[in-house]
């Protein structure tokens, strides 16, 4: 059993080393001088579409897009929890069915709340 936790510990250490190296290697290369810093107007020009923006560059997005994203994540979470339950229906028994019913009720309450607040209406 300790061997399994050792593997998890090694995996976590490896993941932390990879993540920290992704941040530290560019910083170290900049400090050493391998990556030069030569800002000029051509490098600072827009590169996505090749044209400078007209008007304000920073615009406010409609916050309702975040509601749609949250509702989508809630649907993904439901799918994430229903799939293992569907695979182990016989082992989980009635207790699993009750827990799944409670989960679906909570999510339905959230959707009803969003519907009453008119979050799901596209404007």
Secondary structure, 3 states (H helix, E strand, C coil): CHHHHHHHHHHHHHHHHHHHHHHHHHHHHHHHCCCCCCCCCCCCCCCCCCCCCCCCCCCCCCCHHHHHHHHHHHHHHHHHHHHHHHHCHHHHHHHHHHHHHHHHHHHHHHHHHHHHCCCCCCC
